[in-house]
Amino acid sequence: MLQTIEALYVILIAGELTIGIWGNGFIVLVNCVDWLTKRVISLVDIILMSLAISRICLLCVISVDGFVMVLFPDIYDSGELSGILDAFWSLANNLSVWFSSCLSIFYLLKIANISHPCFLWLKLKINKVIPGILLGSSLVSLVISVSMNDDMWCQFLKTIHEENITCEFKVSKIPNTFKQITSNLGATVPFILCLISFFLLLFSLFRHTKRMKLHATGTRDPSTQVHMKAIKAVVIFLLLLILYYAVFLVITSNFLIPQGKLVVMIGGVISLIFPSSHSFILIMGNSKLKEAFLKVLRFVKVFHKGGKPLCSIERVS
């Protein structure tokens, strides 16, 4: 019989998993249908689809880890499954962060007006730069996830193993924590790239606003609005990412904290906010996805009002 807090934890995890898969799956579905219909796919759609798929994988890994911890504690405590989950989590997590960084770089190259030769070259080669980053980050993430294999850490475990049996638990946990943290230090690179994109977008917006004031044309022009929209998207991603990694550091250090299992459960619920909620922010920030999402909402609204025929829904949309 599950305790009340564990039952609540399972319900919250299942709810966040459902919402996250629905949101990210919607992004993949809409872009796939549009791709099959038009026989062409844009660069931003490729980034969004890649990001959504990585988020779905990340949601599944975190949720499975949570379910196993509560429903099958013996398997979880034995560590038989932890190595596999760590590897898949590392892959999905790094892909998610890197693809988000690619989206920030795409916004920067498409929107910002910077006269530096290097930036102009990147802007000109955007159709090659972004796919190159996507491919390169995928390979790097795969290598990092493979390095999570416990066999590669056996020697490290032996060097720090102590004879005292009372320290056995901490000895086994510290290397695993160190392994998880070091294997995900690669996320600092895309995080820095996102910060650079954010500051360059601010710089471009400042210059553009100053130019508009000098020409007395106002600051509510389309370019300013596009800048603000991109900056908001990057800021939201950075805030969610900081929260996500702060929770991750707490979870990986749970063996040093009293009531470690409770800390892991709370951290698991909070960590799922990032991959599940960010998908809806991406939907609302993309005109095609937003239009499709509103059509679905109108369909649901009409269906609940009495199940009117689909033709009436098409006229509404």
Secondary structure, DSSP 8 states (H G I E B T S, - for coil): ---HHHHHHHHHHHHHHHHHHHHHHHHHHHHHHHHHHHS---HHHHHHHHHHHHHHHHHHHHHHHHHHHHH-HHHHHHTTTHHHHHHHHHHHHHHHHHHHHHHHHHHHHHH-----HHHHHHHHTHHHHHHHHHHHHHHHHHHHHHTT-GGGGHHHHHHH--S-GGGHHHHHHHHHHHHHHHHTGGGHHHHHHHHHHHHHHHHHHHHHHHHHHHTT--S-SHHHHHHHHHHHHHHHHHHHHHHHHHHHHHHHTGGGSSSHHHHHHHHHHHHTHHHHHHHHHHHHTSHHHHHHHHHHHHHHHHHHHH---HHHHHHH-
